[in-house]
Amino acid sequence: MGTRHYPLQNAHFLFPGSISVWHLTFQMRPSQEAGSVRSTMSDIRHSLVRRDALNAAKELLYHLDLYFSSQLQTAPVPMVEKGPIELLEEFVYHVPKDRNPKPKRLNSLQELQLLEIMCSYFQEQTKDSVRQILFSSLFSPQGNKADDSRMAMLGKLVSMAVAVLRVPVLECAASWLQRTPAIYCVRLARALVDDYCSLVPGSVQTLKQIFSASPRFCCQFITAVTTLFDLSSDELIPPNDLLEMVVSWIFEDPRLILITFLNTPIAANLPIGYLELTPLTGLIRWCVKAPLAYKRRRKSSLSNGHVGSKLILKDSASSTDQDCQELYSKLHLSILQVMMILQGHLTEKNLYGRLGLVLFDHMVPLVEEMNRLSDELSPLNASREIELSLDRLAQALQVAMASGALLCTRDDLRTVCSRLPHNNLLQLVISGPVQAQQQQSAHVSLPPGFYPHIHTPPLGYPTHGARPAHPTLPSVQSFIPGMTFPYRPLH
């Protein structure tokens, strides 16, 4: 792009007129330096006002680099004070101030140059702590009118980092996704999906390559997109390119979706309104709702299409949807595999039975949505899709409970699932084990969470009184000696 970059120690050559500020900082001891830089915020602003918009923005970045570097010498986790945030809002995001009612703004070329400068700065800064705090200062929402500009700039920066593979930017973005409310995280996810899955056909391959460069960002990105695309409407079904990419990542290495959980200190109470530690819940939602959501979309497309084009529309949609359903099957298998290995990680962290990574409170709305969709589609028109969704739900619930990922009782499940259409597998799961205490000694070698295959009669079936055996028939032979197998109707 023609912009030449200089190391930080030569920053005074890049910004004529600021030599006194830079040398003042470098010549002081750390304790004096921090106080002096803090006291010069107003002086910095006066020097920035005289510059054009691009030079003011990039000079401010270097001033804040020095400021935070000095802070980190005295405090491991310094607080971001109001002064630097206000300067960023004024000279990077151009929020009008009373003292400067007509701020200078960047044109499109200047904005692109600034994004390149940011990318290069985060790439060349060797101290991760400085990178993280400056990234947080730039892009952490403040709940004011500058947030829209922050999110727009962040989306463009991360999109550029994906295109030119700037791993430090992606790592900072991964941390940002972890500590920022989900309503902002989904906006970043939407920006990346628009750039790489919607605007230019085939550009998803560029996004796909970050799998090996920054798995941590990939994990957080998956969590964000499963939160965004929750299949609650036709518009919120994930694009085919995005689905294929996510499935290929997870199928290649299912442990990818546990990276944040395995590398994060676990707090006593996880904050509400933030992304979850893993995308497990969102991915379960995708797999369970997919058959019903795609069926609803086909129904909607056919009802809105022209009579002459309905046959062509149906054929093309069926072919595409079939490919997608195969991807969801692969994804469902990967999720079950992940949850089967999760128990060991929870035990190692001493969190087994104490931390649920699949929250029961999030399963409740999922079941309610499934019930609504089943009623909307009707069993007569979507019996196969309803059966597949219920099978996947039952498998996910069973494996999640057995692995310790889902903490709830069978009574909870019975209550939540009572209004769903009948499904044999789901009935087995929510019925639960019978005489667990008596059978525990017989299964002492089994891992925690394992349920012997003995169940109470499914919900909805009456309890029949004992009847004498037919004199011409042999007595019932149990499948396992000493264990009775209760009668279940097949219909």
Buried (B, 14 or more C-beta within 10 A) or exposed (E): EEEEEEEBEEBBEBBEEBEEBBEBBEEBEEEEBBEBBBEBBEEBBEBBBEBEBBBBBBBBBBBBBBBBBBBBBEEEEBEBEEBBBBBBBBBBBBBEEEEBEEBBEBEEEBBBBBBBBBBBBBBEBEEEBBBBBBBBBBBBBEEEEBBEBBBBBBBBBBBBBBBEBBBBBBBBBBBBBBEBBBEBBBBBBBBBBEBBBBEEEEBBEBBBEBBEBBBBBBBBBBBBBBBBBBBBEEEEBBBBBBBBBBBBBBBEBBBBBBBBBEEEEEEEEEEEEBBBBBBBBBBBBBBBBBBBBBBBBBBEBBEEBEEEEBEEBBEEBEEEBEEBBEBBBBBBBBBBBBBBEBBEBBBEEEBBEEBBBBBBEBBBEBBEBBBEBBEEBEBEEBEEBBBBBBBBBBBBBBBBBBBBBBBBEBEBBBEBBEEBBBBBBBBBBBBBBBEEEEBEEEEEEEEEBEBBEBBBBBEEEEEEEEEEEEEEEEEEEEEEEEBEEEEEEEE
